[in-house]
Amino acid sequence: MFTQFKQWYTNRHDYARDWKERSGSKVIGYFCTYVPEEILYAANVLPVRILGGHEPQDVTEPHIFGMYCPFSRDVLAQGLKDRFSYLDGITIAQSCLHIRQAYTSWDLHRPTEFSYYLPMPHNVQSAHSRTFLRAELEQFKEAVEQWTGQTITDADLDRGIDIVNTNRRLLKRIFELRRQENPPLSGQEAMYLVLSSQMTDKREHNQALEKLLEQLPERELKRPTGERLMILGSENDDIPFTEMVEQVCGATFVIDDHCTGTRYFWNESVPNEDRLLEIANRYVDRVPCPTKDWPQRKRLEHIQKLIEDYDVQGVIVIQQKFCDPHELDIPAIQKVLKGKGIPTLFLEFDVTAPLGPFRIRVEAFLEMMRQEDLF
């Protein structure tokens, strides 16, 4: 049932090359989920999320600080090793310092025919953020038009918005099934759904999601749900870790708060006669990344609601090593979780670290939860 999504994720590069050949269109890699995919789909360009390969970084040291997060260094290594050689362009929206450096170094050492840095406002709570971003989106659209040699009309924008909104809507419908006492899909399977949506043509992905939705309501996992866990924090596409927690330790991730998870698709665009303002509003209003969750911390309330809606019993908080935004964000989250009496495990991630020590800590965490349930 989930084989197609797993194959898309595992064979992402083969998929992109094949799509490019059969469509005759361009492929662009993006470094941050604040990049407006709607405009790219309007231009018939395939946006592909640039993620790491979970490999030792043996080529990045001259190009990026060793104290930058392992994810940003892994991402840059993929570019330096030409794993994304099929890309016609790269783009990024204003993001954290570490991933910005990965983008800048990639652009310098593996230049593509198109490169664009989108000044997405960090202070999305500012009264000027929407008009500012709308103006930046206008310039981005014009740059894409010049690159592709085609005019992007309002009808094109409507089509792009519909493609991306449909994907968000279908993913959310599937994720809502995870509220059930016995969810019909695991956290690992849910991760494959979202990750594959970030690197395939969403029109094909939407068709696969619709077919999946027809089958899921009758499905049952072939194992007990165990402890209902939430995972949140830094970027996370660590499939082996999720598999270990669920298949070896016997718990189930029923929800997440990641840019490789729910934060990517949770809210849709609200129709507006001004299409660019519609898109701008969506990215300003989305569940914020820690780099944009200030001065008021709005994610805390969102996380609490997810815990309640999905009957979460414990939370695993992860932080990519040296990840400054999440390192500043996590103490406030832990304080809220402690106040609600939610057991919490903090793990510092490194994309190349072995699973053994994580397994020991997760098993101890789950055993603590089980002991507390006895009293």
N, C-alpha and C positions, 0 to 999 in steps of 0.2 A: 504493500500500500504506500509506503514511503520510499520505495526504491528509486523512483524517478528523481525525487528531491535530493536524495543522497548522491546519486550519480551526477546531478547538476553541480552540486557543491564540490565533490571530489574531482570531477573532470572540468572544472570551471574554465581553464584555459582552452581546452579542446572545444568546449561549447562556444566560446567567444570567437575563436578562429572560424568555426563552421558557420556561425551566424553571419559573420562578416562576409564570408564567401558567398553564401546563398542569398543574402540581402543586398549586397553591393553597397552597404552603408558603412558609416564610421562607428568606431568603438572608442569610448572615452573612459579612463579610469578616474575614480574620485576617492578622496582621502577622508571625507567627513560626511555624515548623513545630513548635514545642513545644506548640501549642494542641491539645488532645485531640479530634481529629475524630470519634473513636468515639462520644463522648457526643452530638455534634451529629447524627450520622447516626442514633443511637438516638432522637433527638427529631424525625426527619424534617426536619432543617434542612440546607440545602446550604452547606457551607463553601467559600469562594472565597479563594484566596491573593491578597493585594493586592500587586501588583508595579508597577513604574514603567512609563512609556510611552516612555522614552529620548528625552525632549523637553527643550529648554532650560527651566530652572526660572525663570519670570518672575513667579511669584505667591507664592513661599514666603518671600522675604527678611524680611518683617515677623514671620513666625511660627516660624522655625527658624534657628539660627545658620548662617551661610555656611560655617563651618569644619566643619559636620557632613557626613557622606559624601554624595556625589551621589545614591546610591540612596535614602537616607532622604528627601532633599529632593524627588526625583522622585516617590516614593510619595505624599508629602504633596500635591504639586501635582495628582496625579490626583484626590485628594479635593476639594481646593479648586476644581478645575475641574468638579466634579460628574460625573466619568466613571463613578463608582460610585453614582450616584443611586438605583439599584434596591435597595441594601442596606437590610435591616431592622435590622441590628446590626453592630457591629464588636467584635473581641476581640483580645487579645494575651496571650501568656505572657511572663513576665519575660525580657527580651532585652537587647540592648545599649542604651546611653543614647540613641544617635541614632535608632533606630527607635522607641524608647519616646516620644521627643519628637514624632515624626511622628504616632503614635497619639494622644497627648494633645492636640496641636494640632488634629488632625482632629476629635476628639471635642468640642472646644470650639467650633470654627467650622462644622462640618457634622454636628451631632448626629443620631444615629439613635435609634430607639425602645428599643434595647438596647445597652449597652456594658459590657464586663467585662474587668477587668485580673486575670489569673491569676498569682499569686505562685509561679511555677515556681522551685524552688531553684536558685541558681547552683552551690552546692557539692553536686553530685549524688553526690560521693564520701563525703559525710557518712553516718554510721550512721543518721541521723535523716531522710534525704532521702525515703525511701519512705513512711514514715508521715506525714511532713509533707505530701507531695504528695497522698497519698490523701485526707487531710482537706480539702485545698484543692479537690480534684476533687469531693468531696461537696458543697461549697458551690457550685461551678460548676454541678453537675447541678441543684441546687435552684433556682439562679437561672434556668437554662434552662427548667426546669419551670414556674416562675412566669411567665416571658416567653411561653412557647408555650401555657400553659394545659393541659398534659397531663403525666401522671405517667410517668416513665421507669422501667420495670420491669427486672428482671434479664434477661428475655427480649429486651427492647428493646436492652439493652447488649450481649447476645450477638450480636444482629443487627448492631449498629453495629460491633462488634469484627470480626465475620466479613467485613463489606463492606470495611473498611479493610485487614485482614490479607490478604484475597484480592488486593487491588490491589498490596500490597507483594510478595507471593509471585510474581505474574505478572511484575511489572517486573523482579524479580531474576532470574527464569528467562530473560527476554529479554536482560538485561545479561550473563548468563553466556555467551551466544552470542558476545559480543564478545571472549572469550578466544581464539577461533579464529585461526589464522594469517591467514585472510582473513575478517574479520568480515562478517556479512551485513547490517549496518546501520552507518551513519556516526555520528559524534558528534553532528552536527546533528540527525539523525533521533531519536537517543536523547534529546536535549534536548527535542524536541517531545513525546515520550512522557511524560516526567516533568512538564514544565510543564503540559501539558493535564490531567494527573491531579490537579493542585492547584486546578483551576478548573472541573471538570465533575463530574457525578454519577458516583461511582465504580462504581455498578452498570452504567451505560452504558459507562464506560471499561473495566471488566473484560470485558465482552462483546467490545469491540473488541480488547483485548489477547489474548484467547483465540483470536480469529480470526486475528490477526497471528501468533501462535505456530504456527499450522498451516501458515503460508506461509513463514515466515522460514528454516527449516532448508535449504530448497532455493534460497534467494536468493543471488545474487552481486552485489557492487557492480560498477558498470561502470567501475571505475578501480582502479589499484594501491593497496594499503593505504598504502604509503610508510612514513614513520617512525611508530612506535606511541607516541602521546603520552598523558600524563595531564594533566588540568587540575584545579587545586585552589586553594582560598583563599576569598575573599569571595563573597557571593551573586553568581550569574552567570546571567542569562537573555539574554545578548548573542548572539542568533542570527547577526547579520551577522559578528561576529568569528569564530565557529566556522565559518561558511561560508567565510570568507576563508582560514583556516588549511587547511581541507580541500580546497576547490575550486580555490584559487589557488596555495597553497604546496605542496600535494600530500601532506600528512601526514594522519593519522587519529587522532582522539581515541578511545581504546579504553576509557577509564574516567575517572571524576572523583571529587572529594570536595567537594561543595557542598550547601547546604541546598536548592538547586533541582535537585539530582541525587541521588546515592546516599545521602547522609546522611538524606534525607527518608524513604526506604523500606527501608533495608537490614535492619533487624531487625523481627520480628513480636512481637505480644503472646504470652506463654506462659500457657496456661489456668490459672485460679485460681478457686476457689469465690467469692472476694471479687473481683467484677468491677472495682471501682474500684482495688483494689490491683493487679490484673492490668494495668490501663492505666497506673497510676503506675510500675510496674516497667519497663514498656516504654520510657517516656520517660526514666527514670533510666538505663537500660541502653543506650540507643541510641548510635550513634556521636556523640560530643559536639561541640557547637559550641565554638569557642575560649573563649567566655564561661563555659563549664562544664567545661573540660578542665584542672582543677587540683584539688589541688596536684600530683597525678601526671599527666603528659601521656600519656593513653592513645591519642590519635589517631595518634601517631607510629608505633606498632606496626601499627595498622590500615592506615595509608598504605603502609608497607613491604610488608605482605602483598598489598595491591592491586597494587603494582608487580610483585611476583613472580608473582602469579596471572595477570595480564594482559600479562605480558612487555613491560612498559613500557620504552621506550628513551630517553625524554626527558620532562621535566616542565615545564609552564608554570604558574608560580605567579602568581596575580593578587590584587591588593588594591584594593578600592574606595578611592579617594583619601580620606584622613583616617579610615579604618576602624581604630579603636584595637585591638579584640580581635585582628584578623588581623595588624596591624602588630607586636603583641607575640608572636604565634604563629609568624610566618613565619621569623624567624632560627633557631629550633629545628628547623623543618622543613628549611630549607636546609642546616643542619649535618648532619642525617641523610642527606639526598640526596647531599651532597658526600662523606660517608663511604662511601656505597655506589657512588660513581663514576657517578651518574646526572646527565647534563647537565641544567642547570636554567636557565630564563629567567624573570626577574621582571618583571612589568608592573604599573604603577599605572593602574587603570581610572578613567574618568569616563564616565558613561552618555551624555554628549553629545559626547565626543571623537571626531574623525574617525578612520577606520581606517588612513589612509595611514602614519603613523609606526609603528603596530603592525605593519603588513605588512612594513615594512623590517626591523624588529627580529626578527620571526619568520623571515623569509627568511634573515637572517644567522645566526640560531640553528640552523636546519636545515642550512645550508651548513657550519657548523662541525661538526655531527654527522656529515655525510657525509664531510668531510675526515678526521675521526678514524677513520672506518670503513675508509679506504684504507690505513691504516698499522697 
